Amino acid sequence: MTYVVTDACIRCKYMDCVEVCPVDCFYEGDNMLVINPNECIDCGVCEPECPAEAILPDTESGLEQWLELNATYSAEWPNITSSREPPADADEHKGEEGKFDKYFSADPGEGD
């Protein structure tokens, strides 16, 4: 098992999860974070830290696409180990439906 970041993170990117991760398995895209499934130790401390409820265990049904996306982009995007302020409009996008189709960007973020 591993944890995955879903589209609920897109345009929110709160980063509370980054601070608590004991193995630094988060990677930063332009407008979302992903988890490297090969580095995640399944401890679960990140899941309750996410205000957008974007982090879920991959054992929940229907998350296959998110596991693939996390694996793909964690290999391309820079590692992030310390949190920063979320985007100014993060709260406006919290809970919004269909964010992947509307806003997903394959561009990397800043990382550390």
Biopython code that builds the backbone (N, CA, C, O; Angstrom):
import numpy as np
from Bio.PDB.StructureBuilder import StructureBuilder

atoms = [
    (1, "MET", "N", (0.839, -1.187, 0.000)),
    (1, "MET", "CA", (0.000, 0.000, 0.000)),
    (1, "MET", "C", (0.881, 1.246, 0.000)),
    (1, "MET", "O", (1.999, 1.246, 0.514)),
    (2, "THR", "N", (0.345, 2.290, -0.585)),
    (2, "THR", "CA", (0.975, 3.596, -0.555)),
    (2, "THR", "C", (-0.143, 4.635, -0.486)),
    (2, "THR", "O", (-1.321, 4.302, -0.614)),
    (3, "TYR", "N", (0.225, 5.848, -0.290)),
    (3, "TYR", "CA", (-0.748, 6.939, -0.345)),
    (3, "TYR", "C", (-0.570, 7.668, -1.662)),
    (3, "TYR", "O", (0.528, 7.695, -2.216)),
    (4, "VAL", "N", (-1.643, 8.259, -2.166)),
    (4, "VAL", "CA", (-1.593, 9.004, -3.417)),
    (4, "VAL", "C", (-2.240, 10.361, -3.224)),
    (4, "VAL", "O", (-3.110, 10.536, -2.370)),
    (5, "VAL", "N", (-1.809, 11.310, -4.019)),
    (5, "VAL", "CA", (-2.415, 12.633, -4.043)),
    (5, "VAL", "C", (-3.371, 12.663, -5.233)),
    (5, "VAL", "O", (-3.000, 12.280, -6.343)),
    (6, "THR", "N", (-4.591, 13.116, -5.002)),
    (6, "THR", "CA", (-5.603, 13.177, -6.056)),
    (6, "THR", "C", (-5.753, 14.611, -6.568)),
    (6, "THR", "O", (-5.050, 15.523, -6.132)),
    (7, "ASP", "N", (-6.687, 14.783, -7.503)),
    (7, "ASP", "CA", (-6.896, 16.101, -8.098)),
    (7, "ASP", "C", (-7.424, 17.140, -7.122)),
    (7, "ASP", "O", (-7.459, 18.327, -7.445)),
    (8, "ALA", "N", (-7.836, 16.713, -5.933)),
    (8, "ALA", "CA", (-8.283, 17.687, -4.925)),
    (8, "ALA", "C", (-7.153, 18.641, -4.537)),
    (8, "ALA", "O", (-7.410, 19.726, -4.014)),
    (9, "CYS", "N", (-5.908, 18.243, -4.790)),
    (9, "CYS", "CA", (-4.749, 19.088, -4.473)),
    (9, "CYS", "C", (-4.547, 20.209, -5.490)),
    (9, "CYS", "O", (-3.986, 21.255, -5.164)),
    (10, "ILE", "N", (-4.999, 19.992, -6.707)),
    (10, "ILE", "CA", (-4.750, 20.952, -7.787)),
    (10, "ILE", "C", (-5.293, 22.334, -7.428)),
    (10, "ILE", "O", (-6.449, 22.479, -7.031)),
    (11, "ARG", "N", (-4.452, 23.325, -7.573)),
    (11, "ARG", "CA", (-4.716, 24.732, -7.290)),
    (11, "ARG", "C", (-4.911, 25.025, -5.805)),
    (11, "ARG", "O", (-5.202, 26.163, -5.437)),
    (12, "CYS", "N", (-4.753, 24.006, -4.940)),
    (12, "CYS", "CA", (-4.808, 24.227, -3.491)),
    (12, "CYS", "C", (-3.388, 24.169, -2.929)),
    (12, "CYS", "O", (-2.898, 25.133, -2.340)),
    (13, "LYS", "N", (-2.741, 23.027, -3.120)),
    (13, "LYS", "CA", (-1.326, 22.856, -2.764)),
    (13, "LYS", "C", (-0.986, 23.455, -1.403)),
    (13, "LYS", "O", (-0.118, 24.320, -1.289)),
    (14, "TYR", "N", (-1.692, 22.977, -0.367)),
    (14, "TYR", "CA", (-1.507, 23.522, 0.982)),
    (14, "TYR", "C", (-0.150, 23.176, 1.604)),
    (14, "TYR", "O", (0.375, 23.977, 2.376)),
    (15, "MET", "N", (0.418, 22.048, 1.306)),
    (15, "MET", "CA", (1.762, 21.638, 1.739)),
    (15, "MET", "C", (1.907, 21.291, 3.219)),
    (15, "MET", "O", (3.031, 21.086, 3.677)),
    (16, "ASP", "N", (0.838, 21.219, 3.971)),
    (16, "ASP", "CA", (0.930, 20.785, 5.365)),
    (16, "ASP", "C", (1.519, 19.372, 5.432)),
    (16, "ASP", "O", (2.243, 19.034, 6.369)),
    (17, "CYS", "N", (1.200, 18.561, 4.435)),
    (17, "CYS", "CA", (1.652, 17.175, 4.356)),
    (17, "CYS", "C", (3.164, 17.057, 4.266)),
    (17, "CYS", "O", (3.755, 16.121, 4.805)),
    (18, "VAL", "N", (3.780, 17.998, 3.590)),
    (18, "VAL", "CA", (5.225, 17.960, 3.360)),
    (18, "VAL", "C", (5.994, 18.013, 4.678)),
    (18, "VAL", "O", (6.997, 17.321, 4.850)),
    (19, "GLU", "N", (5.521, 18.830, 5.592)),
    (19, "GLU", "CA", (6.200, 19.015, 6.871)),
    (19, "GLU", "C", (6.221, 17.760, 7.734)),
    (19, "GLU", "O", (7.175, 17.535, 8.478)),
    (20, "VAL", "N", (5.177, 16.940, 7.640)),
    (20, "VAL", "CA", (5.078, 15.782, 8.526)),
    (20, "VAL", "C", (5.634, 14.488, 7.929)),
    (20, "VAL", "O", (5.787, 13.500, 8.647)),
    (21, "CYS", "N", (5.934, 14.478, 6.652)),
    (21, "CYS", "CA", (6.401, 13.255, 5.993)),
    (21, "CYS", "C", (7.800, 12.875, 6.499)),
    (21, "CYS", "O", (8.747, 13.646, 6.341)),
    (22, "PRO", "N", (7.931, 11.685, 7.107)),
    (22, "PRO", "CA", (9.239, 11.293, 7.651)),
    (22, "PRO", "C", (10.251, 10.839, 6.606)),
    (22, "PRO", "O", (11.438, 10.721, 6.911)),
    (23, "VAL", "N", (9.799, 10.582, 5.374)),
    (23, "VAL", "CA", (10.725, 10.093, 4.345)),
    (23, "VAL", "C", (10.842, 11.027, 3.143)),
    (23, "VAL", "O", (11.451, 10.660, 2.138)),
    (24, "ASP", "N", (10.274, 12.215, 3.231)),
    (24, "ASP", "CA", (10.398, 13.217, 2.166)),
    (24, "ASP", "C", (10.034, 12.670, 0.788)),
    (24, "ASP", "O", (10.812, 12.781, -0.159)),
    (25, "CYS", "N", (8.838, 12.077, 0.685)),
    (25, "CYS", "CA", (8.436, 11.462, -0.583)),
    (25, "CYS", "C", (7.491, 12.323, -1.412)),
    (25, "CYS", "O", (6.850, 11.820, -2.334)),
    (26, "PHE", "N", (7.394, 13.632, -1.094)),
    (26, "PHE", "CA", (6.542, 14.530, -1.874)),
    (26, "PHE", "C", (7.353, 15.240, -2.955)),
    (26, "PHE", "O", (8.512, 15.601, -2.755)),
    (27, "TYR", "N", (6.713, 15.427, -4.093)),
    (27, "TYR", "CA", (7.330, 16.083, -5.243)),
    (27, "TYR", "C", (6.373, 17.158, -5.723)),
    (27, "TYR", "O", (5.154, 16.994, -5.685)),
    (28, "GLU", "N", (6.960, 18.277, -6.184)),
    (28, "GLU", "CA", (6.151, 19.466, -6.457)),
    (28, "GLU", "C", (5.996, 19.758, -7.939)),
    (28, "GLU", "O", (6.970, 19.928, -8.672)),
    (29, "GLY", "N", (4.731, 19.811, -8.355)),
    (29, "GLY", "CA", (4.393, 20.297, -9.679)),
    (29, "GLY", "C", (3.990, 21.755, -9.591)),
    (29, "GLY", "O", (3.947, 22.336, -8.506)),
    (30, "ASP", "N", (3.699, 22.336, -10.731)),
    (30, "ASP", "CA", (3.321, 23.739, -10.793)),
    (30, "ASP", "C", (2.117, 24.046, -9.911)),
    (30, "ASP", "O", (2.102, 25.065, -9.220)),
    (31, "ASN", "N", (1.096, 23.166, -9.925)),
    (31, "ASN", "CA", (-0.089, 23.479, -9.135)),
    (31, "ASN", "C", (-0.619, 22.321, -8.297)),
    (31, "ASN", "O", (-1.769, 22.345, -7.860)),
    (32, "MET", "N", (0.223, 21.295, -8.067)),
    (32, "MET", "CA", (-0.157, 20.206, -7.160)),
    (32, "MET", "C", (1.090, 19.473, -6.695)),
    (32, "MET", "O", (2.179, 19.666, -7.236)),
    (33, "LEU", "N", (0.918, 18.633, -5.690)),
    (33, "LEU", "CA", (1.986, 17.777, -5.197)),
    (33, "LEU", "C", (1.653, 16.334, -5.556)),
    (33, "LEU", "O", (0.492, 16.001, -5.795)),
    (34, "VAL", "N", (2.676, 15.475, -5.593)),
    (34, "VAL", "CA", (2.473, 14.036, -5.755)),
    (34, "VAL", "C", (3.373, 13.306, -4.764)),
    (34, "VAL", "O", (4.329, 13.873, -4.234)),
    (35, "ILE", "N", (3.050, 12.044, -4.527)),
    (35, "ILE", "CA", (3.823, 11.176, -3.640)),
    (35, "ILE", "C", (4.525, 10.127, -4.482)),
    (35, "ILE", "O", (3.913, 9.534, -5.371)),
    (36, "ASN", "N", (5.801, 9.892, -4.214)),
    (36, "ASN", "CA", (6.500, 8.807, -4.888)),
    (36, "ASN", "C", (6.080, 7.505, -4.210)),
    (36, "ASN", "O", (6.413, 7.287, -3.045)),
    (37, "PRO", "N", (5.354, 6.634, -4.920)),
    (37, "PRO", "CA", (4.847, 5.414, -4.285)),
    (37, "PRO", "C", (5.941, 4.432, -3.874)),
    (37, "PRO", "O", (5.712, 3.571, -3.025)),
    (38, "ASN", "N", (7.113, 4.553, -4.461)),
    (38, "ASN", "CA", (8.222, 3.674, -4.090)),
    (38, "ASN", "C", (8.954, 4.159, -2.840)),
    (38, "ASN", "O", (9.681, 3.390, -2.211)),
    (39, "GLU", "N", (8.770, 5.411, -2.479)),
    (39, "GLU", "CA", (9.420, 5.978, -1.296)),
    (39, "GLU", "C", (8.483, 6.042, -0.095)),
    (39, "GLU", "O", (8.939, 6.037, 1.049)),
    (40, "CYS", "N", (7.183, 6.101, -0.345)),
    (40, "CYS", "CA", (6.189, 6.198, 0.728)),
    (40, "CYS", "C", (6.246, 4.939, 1.596)),
    (40, "CYS", "O", (6.266, 3.819, 1.085)),
    (41, "ILE", "N", (6.272, 5.143, 2.912)),
    (41, "ILE", "CA", (6.337, 3.996, 3.834)),
    (41, "ILE", "C", (4.963, 3.679, 4.428)),
    (41, "ILE", "O", (4.861, 2.909, 5.383)),
    (42, "ASP", "N", (3.932, 4.258, 3.875)),
    (42, "ASP", "CA", (2.553, 3.949, 4.266)),
    (42, "ASP", "C", (2.244, 4.275, 5.724)),
    (42, "ASP", "O", (1.407, 3.616, 6.342)),
    (43, "CYS", "N", (2.902, 5.272, 6.271)),
    (43, "CYS", "CA", (2.674, 5.600, 7.679)),
    (43, "CYS", "C", (1.357, 6.339, 7.889)),
    (43, "CYS", "O", (0.759, 6.250, 8.962)),
    (44, "GLY", "N", (0.900, 7.070, 6.868)),
    (44, "GLY", "CA", (-0.384, 7.745, 6.948)),
    (44, "GLY", "C", (-0.413, 9.069, 7.666)),
    (44, "GLY", "O", (-1.487, 9.654, 7.811)),
    (45, "VAL", "N", (0.722, 9.572, 8.124)),
    (45, "VAL", "CA", (0.685, 10.837, 8.872)),
    (45, "VAL", "C", (0.297, 12.024, 7.990)),
    (45, "VAL", "O", (-0.179, 13.038, 8.500)),
    (46, "CYS", "N", (0.490, 11.912, 6.696)),
    (46, "CYS", "CA", (0.166, 13.012, 5.789)),
    (46, "CYS", "C", (-1.336, 13.160, 5.548)),
    (46, "CYS", "O", (-1.831, 14.272, 5.365)),
    (47, "GLU", "N", (-2.050, 12.053, 5.549)),
    (47, "GLU", "CA", (-3.473, 12.070, 5.169)),
    (47, "GLU", "C", (-4.307, 13.050, 5.993)),
    (47, "GLU", "O", (-5.013, 13.865, 5.400)),
    (48, "PRO", "N", (-4.265, 13.016, 7.328)),
    (48, "PRO", "CA", (-5.098, 13.950, 8.092)),
    (48, "PRO", "C", (-4.602, 15.401, 8.049)),
    (48, "PRO", "O", (-5.329, 16.311, 8.447)),
    (49, "GLU", "N", (-3.397, 15.619, 7.579)),
    (49, "GLU", "CA", (-2.844, 16.979, 7.525)),
    (49, "GLU", "C", (-3.362, 17.777, 6.329)),
    (49, "GLU", "O", (-3.238, 19.002, 6.308)),
    (50, "CYS", "N", (-3.933, 17.108, 5.348)),
    (50, "CYS", "CA", (-4.347, 17.781, 4.112)),
    (50, "CYS", "C", (-5.714, 18.438, 4.258)),
    (50, "CYS", "O", (-6.720, 17.740, 4.382)),
    (51, "PRO", "N", (-5.769, 19.777, 4.247)),
    (51, "PRO", "CA", (-7.050, 20.477, 4.375)),
    (51, "PRO", "C", (-7.995, 20.194, 3.202)),
    (51, "PRO", "O", (-9.213, 20.288, 3.351)),
    (52, "ALA", "N", (-7.438, 19.849, 2.041)),
    (52, "ALA", "CA", (-8.260, 19.587, 0.854)),
    (52, "ALA", "C", (-8.702, 18.126, 0.756)),
    (52, "ALA", "O", (-9.430, 17.747, -0.161)),
    (53, "GLU", "N", (-8.248, 17.306, 1.722)),
    (53, "GLU", "CA", (-8.548, 15.869, 1.722)),
    (53, "GLU", "C", (-8.144, 15.220, 0.396)),
    (53, "GLU", "O", (-8.877, 14.401, -0.159)),
    (54, "ALA", "N", (-6.969, 15.599, -0.098)),
    (54, "ALA", "CA", (-6.471, 15.123, -1.392)),
    (54, "ALA", "C", (-5.615, 13.874, -1.287)),
    (54, "ALA", "O", (-5.277, 13.275, -2.308)),
    (55, "ILE", "N", (-5.257, 13.469, -0.082)),
    (55, "ILE", "CA", (-4.374, 12.315, 0.102)),
    (55, "ILE", "C", (-5.190, 11.124, 0.585)),
    (55, "ILE", "O", (-5.885, 11.189, 1.599)),
    (56, "LEU", "N", (-5.085, 10.033, -0.171)),
    (56, "LEU", "CA", (-5.860, 8.837, 0.132)),
    (56, "LEU", "C", (-4.989, 7.599, 0.006)),
    (56, "LEU", "O", (-4.017, 7.605, -0.750)),
    (57, "PRO", "N", (-5.323, 6.522, 0.741)),
    (57, "PRO", "CA", (-4.584, 5.273, 0.557)),
    (57, "PRO", "C", (-4.967, 4.650, -0.781)),
    (57, "PRO", "O", (-6.128, 4.707, -1.186)),
    (58, "ASP", "N", (-3.998, 4.060, -1.465)),
    (58, "ASP", "CA", (-4.291, 3.502, -2.790)),
    (58, "ASP", "C", (-5.156, 2.252, -2.734)),
    (58, "ASP", "O", (-5.497, 1.690, -3.775)),
    (59, "THR", "N", (-5.511, 1.814, -1.542)),
    (59, "THR", "CA", (-6.389, 0.658, -1.400)),
    (59, "THR", "C", (-7.856, 1.018, -1.646)),
    (59, "THR", "O", (-8.692, 0.132, -1.822)),
    (60, "GLU", "N", (-8.169, 2.314, -1.658)),
    (60, "GLU", "CA", (-9.540, 2.731, -1.971)),
    (60, "GLU", "C", (-9.779, 2.520, -3.462)),
    (60, "GLU", "O", (-8.883, 2.739, -4.278)),
    (61, "SER", "N", (-10.971, 2.101, -3.809)),
    (61, "SER", "CA", (-11.255, 1.808, -5.217)),
    (61, "SER", "C", (-11.269, 3.082, -6.063)),
    (61, "SER", "O", (-11.590, 4.170, -5.585)),
    (62, "GLY", "N", (-10.910, 2.906, -7.332)),
    (62, "GLY", "CA", (-10.945, 4.008, -8.280)),
    (62, "GLY", "C", (-9.746, 4.936, -8.256)),
    (62, "GLY", "O", (-9.781, 6.001, -8.874)),
    (63, "LEU", "N", (-8.689, 4.558, -7.559)),
    (63, "LEU", "CA", (-7.526, 5.449, -7.461)),
    (63, "LEU", "C", (-6.364, 5.042, -8.372)),
    (63, "LEU", "O", (-5.272, 5.600, -8.262)),
    (64, "GLU", "N", (-6.584, 4.097, -9.253)),
    (64, "GLU", "CA", (-5.508, 3.605, -10.116)),
    (64, "GLU", "C", (-4.879, 4.725, -10.941)),
    (64, "GLU", "O", (-3.656, 4.788, -11.070)),
    (65, "GLN", "N", (-5.707, 5.611, -11.502)),
    (65, "GLN", "CA", (-5.173, 6.705, -12.319)),
    (65, "GLN", "C", (-4.292, 7.635, -11.488)),
    (65, "GLN", "O", (-3.314, 8.186, -11.993)),
    (66, "TRP", "N", (-4.641, 7.806, -10.209)),
    (66, "TRP", "CA", (-3.859, 8.702, -9.347)),
    (66, "TRP", "C", (-2.546, 8.053, -8.942)),
    (66, "TRP", "O", (-1.530, 8.733, -8.800)),
    (67, "LEU", "N", (-2.565, 6.738, -8.756)),
    (67, "LEU", "CA", (-1.325, 6.028, -8.465)),
    (67, "LEU", "C", (-0.365, 6.163, -9.643)),
    (67, "LEU", "O", (0.827, 6.402, -9.452)),
    (68, "GLU", "N", (-0.879, 6.013, -10.845)),
    (68, "GLU", "CA", (-0.048, 6.152, -12.045)),
    (68, "GLU", "C", (0.477, 7.574, -12.198)),
    (68, "GLU", "O", (1.650, 7.776, -12.514)),
    (69, "LEU", "N", (-0.392, 8.562, -11.973)),
    (69, "LEU", "CA", (0.023, 9.960, -12.082)),
    (69, "LEU", "C", (1.088, 10.291, -11.042)),
    (69, "LEU", "O", (2.072, 10.961, -11.357)),
    (70, "ASN", "N", (0.904, 9.827, -9.803)),
    (70, "ASN", "CA", (1.888, 10.074, -8.753)),
    (70, "ASN", "C", (3.227, 9.444, -9.107)),
    (70, "ASN", "O", (4.273, 10.070, -8.932)),
    (71, "ALA", "N", (3.206, 8.219, -9.600)),
    (71, "ALA", "CA", (4.445, 7.528, -9.970)),
    (71, "ALA", "C", (5.148, 8.249, -11.113)),
    (71, "ALA", "O", (6.365, 8.431, -11.081)),
    (72, "THR", "N", (4.397, 8.652, -12.105)),
    (72, "THR", "CA", (4.973, 9.326, -13.275)),
    (72, "THR", "C", (5.619, 10.654, -12.908)),
    (72, "THR", "O", (6.782, 10.895, -13.233)),
    (73, "TYR", "N", (4.868, 11.513, -12.233)),
    (73, "TYR", "CA", (5.368, 12.867, -11.976)),
    (73, "TYR", "C", (6.351, 12.952, -10.816)),
    (73, "TYR", "O", (7.149, 13.888, -10.758)),
    (74, "SER", "N", (6.312, 12.000, -9.898)),
    (74, "SER", "CA", (7.336, 12.027, -8.842)),
    (74, "SER", "C", (8.707, 11.721, -9.420)),
    (74, "SER", "O", (9.724, 12.042, -8.804)),
    (75, "ALA", "N", (8.748, 11.109, -10.588)),
    (75, "ALA", "CA", (10.020, 10.843, -11.264)),
    (75, "ALA", "C", (10.504, 12.049, -12.072)),
    (75, "ALA", "O", (11.670, 12.110, -12.463)),
    (76, "GLU", "N", (9.613, 13.002, -12.320)),
    (76, "GLU", "CA", (9.954, 14.157, -13.158)),
    (76, "GLU", "C", (10.045, 15.470, -12.388)),
    (76, "GLU", "O", (10.826, 16.349, -12.750)),
    (77, "TRP", "N", (9.253, 15.606, -11.333)),
    (77, "TRP", "CA", (9.189, 16.862, -10.595)),
    (77, "TRP", "C", (10.206, 16.881, -9.459)),
    (77, "TRP", "O", (10.644, 15.826, -9.000)),
    (78, "PRO", "N", (10.586, 18.084, -8.998)),
    (78, "PRO", "CA", (11.559, 18.180, -7.905)),
    (78, "PRO", "C", (10.973, 17.806, -6.542)),
    (78, "PRO", "O", (9.788, 18.003, -6.275)),
    (79, "ASN", "N", (11.832, 17.270, -5.705)),
    (79, "ASN", "CA", (11.461, 16.900, -4.343)),
    (79, "ASN", "C", (11.214, 18.161, -3.524)),
    (79, "ASN", "O", (11.867, 19.185, -3.723)),
    (80, "ILE", "N", (10.260, 18.069, -2.601)),
    (80, "ILE", "CA", (9.991, 19.181, -1.693)),
    (80, "ILE", "C", (9.908, 18.624, -0.275)),
    (80, "ILE", "O", (9.200, 17.651, -0.018)),
    (81, "THR", "N", (10.640, 19.255, 0.639)),
    (81, "THR", "CA", (10.723, 18.754, 2.012)),
    (81, "THR", "C", (10.283, 19.766, 3.060)),
    (81, "THR", "O", (10.190, 19.436, 4.243)),
    (82, "SER", "N", (10.013, 20.989, 2.639)),
    (82, "SER", "CA", (9.526, 21.991, 3.589)),
    (82, "SER", "C", (8.378, 22.758, 2.946)),
    (82, "SER", "O", (8.382, 23.027, 1.744)),
    (83, "SER", "N", (7.407, 23.100, 3.766)),
    (83, "SER", "CA", (6.210, 23.736, 3.228)),
    (83, "SER", "C", (6.426, 25.228, 2.990)),
    (83, "SER", "O", (7.300, 25.867, 3.577)),
    (84, "ARG", "N", (5.599, 25.738, 2.114)),
    (84, "ARG", "CA", (5.533, 27.173, 1.837)),
    (84, "ARG", "C", (4.065, 27.576, 1.908)),
    (84, "ARG", "O", (3.192, 26.731, 2.103)),
    (85, "GLU", "N", (3.807, 28.829, 1.756)),
    (85, "GLU", "CA", (2.432, 29.316, 1.756)),
    (85, "GLU", "C", (1.687, 28.740, 0.541)),
    (85, "GLU", "O", (2.262, 28.628, -0.541)),
    (86, "PRO", "N", (0.433, 28.381, 0.718)),
    (86, "PRO", "CA", (-0.355, 27.909, -0.428)),
    (86, "PRO", "C", (-0.660, 29.070, -1.370)),
    (86, "PRO", "O", (-0.468, 30.231, -1.007)),
    (87, "PRO", "N", (-1.128, 28.767, -2.562)),
    (87, "PRO", "CA", (-1.533, 29.851, -3.473)),
    (87, "PRO", "C", (-2.588, 30.748, -2.814)),
    (87, "PRO", "O", (-3.378, 30.283, -1.992)),
    (88, "ALA", "N", (-2.595, 32.001, -3.170)),
    (88, "ALA", "CA", (-3.520, 32.967, -2.573)),
    (88, "ALA", "C", (-4.980, 32.572, -2.776)),
    (88, "ALA", "O", (-5.827, 32.878, -1.937)),
    (89, "ASP", "N", (-5.279, 31.895, -3.881)),
    (89, "ASP", "CA", (-6.663, 31.518, -4.172)),
    (89, "ASP", "C", (-6.960, 30.055, -3.836)),
    (89, "ASP", "O", (-7.938, 29.496, -4.332)),
    (90, "ALA", "N", (-6.130, 29.431, -3.002)),
    (90, "ALA", "CA", (-6.292, 28.010, -2.674)),
    (90, "ALA", "C", (-7.672, 27.701, -2.101)),
    (90, "ALA", "O", (-8.305, 26.728, -2.512)),
    (91, "ASP", "N", (-8.137, 28.502, -1.174)),
    (91, "ASP", "CA", (-9.427, 28.233, -0.542)),
    (91, "ASP", "C", (-10.588, 28.314, -1.532)),
    (91, "ASP", "O", (-11.606, 27.644, -1.353)),
    (92, "GLU", "N", (-10.438, 29.128, -2.569)),
    (92, "GLU", "CA", (-11.490, 29.247, -3.582)),
    (92, "GLU", "C", (-11.638, 27.952, -4.383)),
    (92, "GLU", "O", (-12.716, 27.662, -4.902)),
    (93, "HIS", "N", (-10.560, 27.176, -4.484)),
    (93, "HIS", "CA", (-10.579, 25.944, -5.286)),
    (93, "HIS", "C", (-10.795, 24.688, -4.445)),
    (93, "HIS", "O", (-10.979, 23.600, -4.991)),
    (94, "LYS", "N", (-10.772, 24.831, -3.128)),
    (94, "LYS", "CA", (-10.977, 23.686, -2.236)),
    (94, "LYS", "C", (-12.376, 23.119, -2.450)),
    (94, "LYS", "O", (-13.369, 23.840, -2.348)),
    (95, "GLY", "N", (-12.448, 21.829, -2.744)),
    (95, "GLY", "CA", (-13.724, 21.170, -2.956)),
    (95, "GLY", "C", (-14.292, 21.298, -4.360)),
    (95, "GLY", "O", (-15.347, 20.737, -4.657)),
    (96, "GLU", "N", (-13.609, 22.022, -5.215)),
    (96, "GLU", "CA", (-14.073, 22.192, -6.597)),
    (96, "GLU", "C", (-13.990, 20.861, -7.341)),
    (96, "GLU", "O", (-13.026, 20.115, -7.167)),
    (97, "GLU", "N", (-14.966, 20.565, -8.146)),
    (97, "GLU", "CA", (-14.999, 19.330, -8.932)),
    (97, "GLU", "C", (-14.313, 19.534, -10.285)),
    (97, "GLU", "O", (-14.270, 20.649, -10.805)),
    (98, "GLY", "N", (-13.779, 18.451, -10.847)),
    (98, "GLY", "CA", (-13.227, 18.477, -12.198)),
    (98, "GLY", "C", (-11.948, 19.273, -12.369)),
    (98, "GLY", "O", (-11.663, 19.770, -13.458)),
    (99, "LYS", "N", (-11.178, 19.395, -11.306)),
    (99, "LYS", "CA", (-9.978, 20.237, -11.376)),
    (99, "LYS", "C", (-8.900, 19.684, -12.305)),
    (99, "LYS", "O", (-8.148, 20.455, -12.901)),
    (100, "PHE", "N", (-8.814, 18.360, -12.436)),
    (100, "PHE", "CA", (-7.779, 17.808, -13.309)),
    (100, "PHE", "C", (-7.987, 18.293, -14.744)),
    (100, "PHE", "O", (-7.049, 18.786, -15.370)),
    (101, "ASP", "N", (-9.181, 18.162, -15.258)),
    (101, "ASP", "CA", (-9.452, 18.574, -16.638)),
    (101, "ASP", "C", (-9.340, 20.085, -16.828)),
    (101, "ASP", "O", (-8.945, 20.555, -17.896)),
    (102, "LYS", "N", (-9.686, 20.833, -15.801)),
    (102, "LYS", "CA", (-9.647, 22.298, -15.905)),
    (102, "LYS", "C", (-8.247, 22.884, -15.756)),
    (102, "LYS", "O", (-7.877, 23.812, -16.474)),
    (103, "TYR", "N", (-7.460, 22.331, -14.807)),
    (103, "TYR", "CA", (-6.250, 23.046, -14.397)),
    (103, "TYR", "C", (-4.941, 22.263, -14.382)),
    (103, "TYR", "O", (-3.884, 22.878, -14.236)),
    (104, "PHE", "N", (-4.959, 20.955, -14.523)),
    (104, "PHE", "CA", (-3.713, 20.198, -14.343)),
    (104, "PHE", "C", (-2.600, 20.723, -15.238)),
    (104, "PHE", "O", (-2.818, 21.024, -16.412)),
    (105, "SER", "N", (-1.411, 20.829, -14.669)),
    (105, "SER", "CA", (-0.225, 21.230, -15.421)),
    (105, "SER", "C", (0.878, 20.208, -15.166)),
    (105, "SER", "O", (1.139, 19.848, -14.018)),
    (106, "ALA", "N", (1.519, 19.745, -16.219)),
    (106, "ALA", "CA", (2.630, 18.812, -16.097)),
    (106, "ALA", "C", (3.943, 19.527, -15.784)),
    (106, "ALA", "O", (4.980, 18.888, -15.602)),
    (107, "ASP", "N", (3.890, 20.851, -15.724)),
    (107, "ASP", "CA", (5.098, 21.625, -15.443)),
    (107, "ASP", "C", (5.568, 21.390, -14.010)),
    (107, "ASP", "O", (4.751, 21.270, -13.096)),
    (108, "PRO", "N", (6.880, 21.326, -13.817)),
    (108, "PRO", "CA", (7.406, 21.136, -12.459)),
    (108, "PRO", "C", (7.242, 22.393, -11.616)),
    (108, "PRO", "O", (7.111, 23.503, -12.132)),
    (109, "GLY", "N", (7.252, 22.183, -10.300)),
    (109, "GLY", "CA", (7.236, 23.295, -9.360)),
    (109, "GLY", "C", (8.657, 23.691, -9.020)),
    (109, "GLY", "O", (9.602, 23.300, -9.705)),
    (110, "GLU", "N", (8.804, 24.471, -7.955)),
    (110, "GLU", "CA", (10.130, 24.957, -7.540)),
    (110, "GLU", "C", (10.948, 23.899, -6.799)),
    (110, "GLU", "O", (12.169, 23.843, -6.941)),
    (111, "GLY", "N", (10.272, 23.059, -6.009)),
    (111, "GLY", "CA", (10.997, 22.129, -5.158)),
    (111, "GLY", "C", (11.766, 22.876, -4.082)),
    (111, "GLY", "O", (11.503, 24.050, -3.821)),
    (112, "ASP", "N", (12.716, 22.193, -3.459)),
    (112, "ASP", "CA", (13.511, 22.836, -2.407)),
    (112, "ASP", "C", (14.656, 23.647, -2.976)),
    (112, "ASP", "O", (15.420, 24.251, -2.222)),
]
sb = StructureBuilder()
sb.init_structure("model")
sb.init_model(0)
sb.init_chain("A")
sb.init_seg("    ")
for serial, (resi, resn, name, xyz) in enumerate(atoms, 1):
    if name == "N":
        sb.init_residue(resn, " ", resi, " ")
    sb.init_atom(name, np.array(xyz, "f"), 0.0, 1.0, " ", f" {name:<3s}", serial, name[0])
structure = sb.get_structure()
